[in-house]
Amino acid sequence: MYLIRIKRSAEKELAKLPIQIVKRIVKAIDGLSENPRPSGCKKLEALKESLWRIRVGDYRIIYYIEDAIRIVEIRKVANRREVYD
């Protein structure tokens, strides 16, 4: 089981979203504690560090996995049009 950490900036992004979307995103984030590389996840190759992405409707969750200490850090949550800016 992995520990989930959410960056403050990601928390602020979540706070701006409608509650129905937040519930779906939180459920997806909770699932990362059991399986940090679920079906449909994608490794983001163009970045210096190894970040991963999962989709929740029109929203994307960007996160970092530290396997050695079993931590998943949520870095960003945003609409798909804004997430890669």
C-alpha positions as CSV (number, residue, x, y, z in Angstrom):
1,M,0.0,0.0,0.0
2,Y,1.3,3.5,-0.9
3,L,0.9,6.6,1.1
4,I,-0.8,9.5,-0.8
5,R,0.5,13.0,-0.4
6,I,-1.3,15.9,-2.2
7,K,0.6,19.1,-2.9
8,R,-1.1,22.3,-1.6
9,S,-1.4,23.6,-5.1
10,A,-3.3,20.5,-6.1
11,E,-5.6,20.9,-3.1
12,K,-6.3,24.4,-4.2
13,E,-7.1,23.2,-7.7
14,L,-9.5,20.6,-6.2
15,A,-11.3,23.2,-4.1
16,K,-12.3,25.1,-7.2
17,L,-14.0,22.2,-8.8
18,P,-17.7,21.1,-8.5
19,I,-18.3,18.6,-5.7
20,Q,-19.4,15.9,-8.1
21,I,-16.1,16.1,-9.9
22,V,-14.2,16.2,-6.7
23,K,-15.8,13.0,-5.4
24,R,-14.8,11.2,-8.6
25,I,-11.2,12.5,-8.4
26,V,-10.9,11.7,-4.7
27,K,-12.0,8.1,-5.5
28,A,-9.4,7.8,-8.2
29,I,-6.7,9.2,-5.9
30,D,-7.7,6.8,-3.2
31,G,-7.3,3.9,-5.7
32,L,-3.7,5.0,-6.3
33,S,-2.8,3.8,-2.8
34,E,-3.5,0.2,-3.8
35,N,-2.3,0.4,-7.4
36,P,-0.3,3.5,-8.4
37,R,-0.2,2.3,-12.0
38,P,-3.8,1.5,-12.8
39,S,-5.2,0.5,-16.2
40,G,-5.2,3.5,-18.4
41,C,-2.5,5.4,-16.7
42,K,0.2,7.0,-18.8
43,K,3.8,7.9,-18.1
44,L,4.6,11.4,-19.2
45,E,7.8,11.1,-21.2
46,A,8.7,14.7,-22.1
47,L,9.5,15.8,-18.5
48,K,12.7,15.6,-16.5
49,E,11.2,13.5,-13.8
50,S,8.9,10.5,-14.2
51,L,5.4,11.8,-13.8
52,W,2.2,9.8,-14.4
53,R,-1.3,10.7,-15.5
54,I,-4.7,9.3,-15.0
55,R,-7.9,10.5,-16.5
56,V,-11.1,11.2,-14.7
57,G,-13.6,12.5,-17.3
58,D,-12.3,15.7,-18.7
59,Y,-9.9,16.1,-15.8
60,R,-6.3,14.8,-15.4
61,I,-4.4,13.9,-12.2
62,I,-0.7,14.3,-12.6
63,Y,1.4,12.5,-9.9
64,Y,4.8,11.2,-9.0
65,I,5.5,7.7,-7.7
66,E,8.4,7.0,-5.3
67,D,8.5,3.2,-5.2
68,A,11.4,3.0,-2.8
69,I,9.4,4.6,0.0
70,R,5.9,3.7,-1.3
71,I,4.6,7.3,-1.8
72,V,2.4,8.7,-4.5
73,E,2.5,12.5,-4.6
74,I,-0.3,14.3,-6.4
75,R,1.2,17.2,-8.2
76,K,-1.6,18.7,-10.3
77,V,-5.4,18.3,-10.9
78,A,-6.9,20.2,-13.8
79,N,-9.1,20.2,-16.8
80,R,-7.4,18.4,-19.8
81,R,-7.2,21.7,-21.7
82,E,-5.2,23.3,-18.9
83,V,-3.2,20.6,-17.3
84,Y,-0.1,20.6,-19.5
85,D,0.5,24.4,-19.5
